[in-house]
Amino acid sequence: MRAKSSRTKRMTLLAIALFLAAGLLHEIDRVLPPAWSALAFLLNLSIYIGLALGWAISIHQRIMPSRIRELLISTAALALLWLILRACKYRFFESELIRVYLWYLYYLPQLFAPTLTFLIALEQGASPEHPMRRAWYLVLIPALLLFLGVLTNNWHQLAFRFPPVYLHREDSYTHGPIYFLAMLWSVGMIAASIVILFRKCRVASSRRYVWLPGTLFVLGFALCLLSFANILTAFKIPEMFCATFAATFECCIQTGLIPSNTNYGSYFSASTISAQITDEADNLVFSSEGSRTLTREQRRRARDGAAFLDADTRLQCHPVRGGHIYWTDSVAEINRVRRHLSEVGELLAEDNELVRAENALQRQQARLEQQNRLYDGMLPSVRSRLARIDALLDGLEPDAEDFDARIAQVCMYGAYVKRRCNLSLIEEAEVSASAQELALCIRESLTNLAQLRVATSLRLHGDAFLLPAQIILAYDFFEAAVEAALPSLSALLVNLRADANGLTLRMSLEDVRSALPPDWEAARMVQLHAALRLEHQESTLFATFHIRKAGDPA
């Protein structure tokens, strides 16, 4: 059994003395004159109410789990209600009917207080992670039904049976089945509570003293029977029942079956943690045996934030009700790990530099490989034009008669090379290309054709997205048709229409002496869903190039 403080012993002896004094006042109350009898009664009632309130206040201070504290305070409130009902019955009302109903109301605390103790026992050891099942609160229903059975006794007389001639007389009745069920319920709930508290207790020293609350309960129950039989006249059933209930559960608290925060000061002092507790004025109140001596300046720095007493000891602070708690943590292991991590970090930093350099080299190599692959892919499509550019520039003199014509052709081929390479880049990066890209390519080529004295015109209707390869095929067709028509070409009208059906390129070429064959790029045309139609009218060539979107029906 946990050691009791001297204050606890004094309070226990005082409570017993006051309870006995109240019994003595009740005994002499019956032989005193009316005025003195009223005074004795008030003193008697004040003692009982004071004891009930004092026990409720001590419960609020000692019991930490909120649900258990609330339930225990509720039982103390029920005991207080019982005492007040008893006083009202015997002193303030003369009507037999009112006194009988006040008597019936006794069973509100008599039934619900033991039921609440049963819930207290079930709540013992519960946690937010594993709370008590709320279904257990259904035990309040039988208590409520029994209480309603007693309260409605005048209609059925199943709790107390009165003879017809002595209706509502407390000195002439017999007990019915509801009464015995109510007594069985109250006693059973308290006994079950003690058993559950014993089974849930994990402290060996507390389990050894479980016989104490059991003994108190049996002794109190026996005294209640003596009071019921009018053998013990100093105390009535309400105060005996309340005293038995309070003594039993106070004993459960003192033996540790219901944990409380008593003797925490001695536990704190005997603990091995390094901690101190101060009041609001920073005066030392509690100090553990393993704590270090702290100055007020050190405690002040700890209140502002974590402070270090040395390289491996950290002082921390947290406010508590009425003051502050200070404790020290050893950070030696953390410092050791930090030093090790710092060493590892330096090694990793060196490795990371090598990895970054290697990655940069790999990225540069990949970029060069990609560029080479792109250039290799572009070169076949523009090789013939580059060769023509070289041929035109070979041996060209500024004062040559055909200087301007050859430079204009170089510009035309150069525009195609530039735009064709740009389309190849788009094909590499995008899954679709706009018809506007084709229009930009054709417009630049037409600008350079104007230097060859070719009248040009371009009209664009609508827009659509096609495969980049289809855009490239259309531009290749345009360039091939123009090159085949030179040098006799005098005018070129281009009509470009793009819509949901695909893309149509119509070209009108004036003064054409040679033209593309109808089976130009037949394999690519089939693969990319394109069709070509050529029509000759005298010296004018009408070429219609249509390309439909991939997936559209032919």
NORPEJO-V545763 format. One record per helix or strand. SS is the DSSP state (H for helix, E for strand). FROM is the first residue (numbers start at 0). TO is the last residue. If there is no record, write none. Layout:
<<SS:FROM:TO> <SS:FROM:TO>>
//
This chain:
<<H:5:28> <H:33:61> <H:65:90> <H:95:122> <H:133:150> <H:152:155> <E:159:161> <H:163:165> <E:172:174> <H:176:199> <H:203:206> <H:209:227> <H:236:254> <H:263:269> <E:274:278> <E:283:286> <H:295:303> <E:306:309> <E:312:319> <E:322:329> <H:331:392> <H:402:428> <E:432:433> <H:434:451> <E:454:460> <E:464:465> <H:467:484> <E:490:498> <E:501:509> <H:521:526> <E:529:536> <E:539:546>>
//
